[in-house]
Amino acid sequence: VLAELIEKFVLHLSESRTDCYFTTGSYKAMDADVKKENLSSVQQLGVEMTVRYGKYLNLLKEDAENGLCFVLTNCEEFLKQQQRTVDSSLCCLQEHYAGYDWFASSIFLIMSGDGEKTLTFLQQFSRLLVSAFLWLPRLHLSMHLPVTTVKYGIHPVYFCSAHHVEMLLKAELPLVCSAFHMSGFTPSQICLQWITQCFWNYMDWSEICHYIAICIFLGPDYQIYVCISVFRHLQQDILKHTEA
């Protein structure tokens, strides 16, 4: 039901000029026979974890690995069309996105391992503003960002979403804010980790689906509210750890 709902919603928005924030060219999917060896070691590890998790949730079949490799390889090629070349020694500014694509993997699980359907959805989704905040590889070396922003290698999720989380935390949860200040950690570091991993390893699968759906339906600012809600939920634990 969720897969059908977000598919129809995103299709509807992606066909409306007023809702399309990004322009994307046409892209034809590569051969479905993509081998796992074509991916980086980080991606290969991510594929293994995703497939294992998908089978545990009874969402994926035995041949799911090939479908996920197909999605990841095509996403990389599709997004490459919208990247600019930057001369930098920073590891995060090399041609390939340095991490693993947790958002694309989440959509693959929501679509029950249907690679074609996942890729079609991601291509339509990439036209919307919310894609910049939910799908981190979407803006890797992106031509949609100013050159100065790209050169620093700092993702908009960090200086937009995570920054606003810190601003709200001061007002909403001053004790949690103080606890972070005393620890030498910043809440934005934790939020960036959560958001990059699409809350995998932090929330249950149903909650991850709720997070993705809420942000798609209600807008990217709900990413900030979700982070604040998690900090509120963890407040007693955070304060207990600070005392200890």
N, C-alpha and C positions, 0 to 999 in steps of 0.2 A: 504493500500500500504506500509506504513512504517513497519507494523508488518511483512509482507512477506519479505520485503527487509532486515531487521535486522536478521530475522530467517535464511534466505539463506546465508547471509554473515557470521554469527556466526557459522552455521553448516559447512560451507566450511573451515573456519579457525580451528575449533575444530577437524577436521579430518586430519589436517596437523601437523605432529610432530614438525616441526620447529616453528609453531605459538603457540603451546601449552606450556604455561609457567608453569602451575601447573598440577600435575597428580592427577586424582580423581578416586576413586574406583567406582564399579558399585553400583547403588542404585535403589531399587524397591519401588515405591510409596506406601504409606500406604493407608488404606481404605479411600475412598472419603467421607465417612460420618463422617466428623470431626466437632464436636460441638464447638461453639464459647467459651463456658465455659472452654475449655481446654487451652485457651490462657491466658496470663497475663492480668491484668487490663489495662496496657499501650497498649498492642496489641489490646484488645477489643475496646478501644477508637479509635485507629488508623483505625481499620476495619470499624467502624461506619462512620468516617470521609471520608475514601476512597470510600465507597459505596455511601455516600451522594454526593460526588464530581463527581463520575462516572455517577450517574443518572442525575446530573445537566448537564453534558456534553453529555448526551444521548449515553453513551458507555456501560452501564450496564443494565441488566434486574433485575427483582424482586428477583430472587434466587441467586444473585451474592455473597451475604455474605458467603454462604457455600463454594463456589469456592475459595474465598480469604482465608478463614480459612484453607482450604485444602492446598493451596500453602504455606502459612506461616508455618504451622506445619511441612510440608514435607521439606521445606527449612532448618528449624532448625535441623531436624533429619539428613538431608543430610550433612550439614556443621559440625555437631557434629562428624562425622567420621574423620574429618581432624583437630580436636582440641586436644590440649594438656592440662593436668591438671596442674594448677598453684596454689600454696598455697599462698593466699593473702587475706587481709581484704578489699581491694578496691572493691567498689560496681560494678565497670565496669568490674571486672575480675571474677565475679561469672559465673556459668555454662551458664546461658542464657544471650544473648545480652541485654543490659540494655534499649536500645531505641526501636523505632518502625522501621520496615523494609520498608522505603519509596521507595527504588529502586524496590524491588519485587512488591510493590503495583503499581508503575508506569508502569512496564512491564505488569502487570495484566490488567491495563486500556488500554494499547496499543494493547493488545491481545483481547480486547473487552470482558473481563471477562471469557475467556477460561482457566480454571485452569490447565488442562492437558498440553495444549500448553505452558503456562507460565512456568510450572515446567520443561518441556523438554528443553525449551530455557535457563533457568537459570542454569541447569546442564551442558549444553554445554558451556555456557558463562563463567562458573566458571573456565574453563581450561585456559582462556586467561588472559594476564597481566592486561588489562584494568578493569577486574572485581575487582581487588584489590582496585581500586580508585573510581569506580562508586558505587559498592555494598559494603557498609561499614561492614555489618555483615559477609561478606566473610572471612575477616581476624581476626575475633574475636577469641582470644585464639588459633590462627592458628599454626599448626606445620610447616608451611612454613616460619614462622618468627623466628629469633634467640630468645632463651629463655629470654635473657636480655631485648630485645625489648618488648616482651609479658608482662614481669613482671612490667614494668613501666606503662602499660595500655594506652600508647599513640599510636594512630592509624597512620600508614604511611601517610595517607592523610594530617595529621597535619604537620609532619616533612619533607614531600616531597612537595606536592602540595601547601599547605598554606605558607610554607617557601619560595618557589620560587615565589609565588604571591608577598610577601613582598619585595623580591629582585628586581623583575621587577617594582613594584610600585615606588620604589625609583628612578629608571631610567626614567620610562615612565610618571608618574604622581607625581612629587615631592610635589606639593601643597596638594594633597590628603594625601600623606604620612605624611606631617607635621601636617595636621589637625587631623589625627588619633593619632599622637604622643602627641599633645596638649590635646586631650580628655582623654588620659589614657587608651584608648582601643587599641587593635592591629588589623590590617586588617585580620590576620590569624584567630582570634576568629570568626569574621563575616563570613569569607570564609568557615570555618569548619561547621558553622550553615547552610549556603546555601547548601553545598555539602551533608551534612548528610541528609537534608530534600529534596534533589534532586531539589532544588529551588522551592518546593511547597510553596505557600503563598507569593512568591516573583515574580514569572513570570507567564504568561498565559500558558495554557496547550500546545498550539502549540510551544511555546518557550522551554518548558520543554522537549518536544519530540525532538526538534532540538538539544538541549544540549546533550541528551542521544545519539542520532544518530551521531552527530559530533564526540563525544569521542570514540564511537565504531568504526566508519569508519576511522578516522584520527589518533587516538591514545590518550592515557591518558593525554599527555601534553596539549591538547586542553581544558582540565578542567581548567588549569591555565589561558589560554588566555580568556576563557569565563568570569572568575572572574575579570580579568583586564578590559575587555570590559564593564562589569557592573559598575565598579568603574569609568571608563571614562564617561559612560552615566550619572552617578550620581554626577559627579564632581561639577557642579554648586550648586546643592542642599547641598552637603557636606560642601562646602566652606561657603554657606549662613548660615547654621546651626552653623558653627564654629564661625562666626562673632557674631551671636546672643547669 
